Amino acid sequence: MEKMVLKQLHHSAQRLMLVLVVALILFVSVKSFSFSTTSSSSISNIHGRNRSLGTNHFRSIEKSKQSASSLFLFLPDPAEALSAASNSIRGIASNLPHPSVYMSNKEAENFAGPFFGLSLFPYIAFIYFLNVKENDTPKGVTVGFATCLLFVFLTIPAAIAAQVLYGVSLADSDWLHGSAESLLTITNLITVLAFRQALEGKEKELENDLPSGSIMPPSSTSYRPMTTLVVGLSSLAVLTALVPALAGADIHTPYLNGFMDLPPQIVTFGSHVEPANALTVATWIIHISSLIEFLVAMGFAWRWADVVGNPTWKGLTWALIPLHSSGITACTYHLFYNRIPFLVPLQAFLTCVGNITAAYAGFRIAKSNGWTPPPSLSFLKFLDDEHLSTMKPANEIRKESDSLVGFEDLGDALANDTDVSFLFKLFAGCAIASYTIKYGELFLDFPFEANPYLALYIILMPSLLNAFKWYKRSQDPSFEGWF
């Protein structure tokens, strides 16, 4: 009976993902074509702004083609293969409307604002449900998720400063952008560390048949350790913005003075020249580490379901998928040098959806642990589910997720590392990826062409693979993923 219930939940989650995908497609289409009713003169103005932006930010240089070495004589030239793929995409997209034509950067930000604002309320509800006493959620995990609110509130003045001082969005001013986004990395970092320490303690209790809570780390039983770490790291993040501000930073001052970037005089490779608003390596590390840390946290939530014997915690992993897709959307926006405006409201929409699903997952976890809504929240009774009180012994459901699947299981793969070595390896991997993206895309055409359909593909494919991966993991314990 319990297996049937879980199977129904998995099918429901799969259907929900399909609905969200359709909703996203409709969202982009409706918004794109709604702007097509704009007068022709307005569209011409937008075209003019786009051409001006391209002139200011991009300076093409003559492509150099080299013949393949004799070692790869019988293999296709990678540059030609990439060029052919790019031409194919351009050919398909040439017959499709271009959404960014009908949406300027200002319009995109205005459209995104309500979604970001509305998303705050369900996220606060998520923190409330997660922190109810009956859940016995590790205190540090609650601190980690709650730190996201600090990111939200401190990002607002940074965005205002970018607009007032330079007349650009936050994403186009690297020193402000990197400082603000570092707070999101702190959020995910605290969540991962707290979950990691809690899992280690809980698993030792199970292995040695010790009473629950007998050897749990301080970060699981008290808010203080992780709160102290948040204060320290957030103070450093504020300093990274305060110092350049006092030194008279300009619009394109690099984050952390670009100390990790290659010297400009040696960046003579590639077919293109970086635009002025390109992200520094340090800012790319912040974005990529946030994505990977979030995946690790999703994997830890899945494992936590196993060790506490409550499968509803796996619902939290499912619920966080839209938020991870929101992060992918932000990185895709930067991959195209912030030249596809409609990705901004798309990210805001995914954030709003993700916060709603996270709040519902938190509610289900609380209900499954015996929490009863107080009279002031009696309207939540319509969400009651008679199956939520069903629990399984921890040693029974742990068999579902023993295999390594992907980035979300870095926590498992590096379980024997200390916190310091774990973070060092995570940082090293993100640094390699950041250098590859920042300088590798100079050899490619597509980042400079701002193809909105290719951008949607880049967002959609990993999101669907992520969702399908968890579905397969639920159905087949031996499934080891694709990477």
Secondary structure, 3 states (H helix, E strand, C coil): CHHHHHHHHHHHHHHHHHHHHHHHHHHHHHHHHHHHHCCHHHHHHHHHHHHHHHHHHCCCCCCCCCCCCHHHCCCCCHHHHHHHHHHHHHHHHCCCCCHHHHCCHHHHHHHHHHHHHHHHHHHHHHHHHHCCHHHCCCHHHHHHHHHHHHHHHHHHHHHHHHHHHHCCCHHHCHHHHHHHHHHHHHHHHHHHHHHHHHHHHHHHHHHCCCCCCCCCCHHHHCCHHHHHHHHHHHHHHHHHHHHHHHCCCCCCCCHHHHCCCCCHHHCCCCCCCCCCCCCCHHHHHHHHHHHHHHHHHHHHHHHHHHHHCCCHHHHHHHHCHHHHHHHHHHHHHHHCCCCCCCHHHHHHHHHHHHHHHHHHHHHHHHHHCCCCCCHHHHHHHHHCCCCCCCCCCHHHHHHHHCCCCCHHHHHHHCCCCCHHHHHHHHHHHHHHHHHHHHHHHHHCCHHHHCCHHHHHHHHHHHHHHHHHHHHHHHHCCCCCCCC
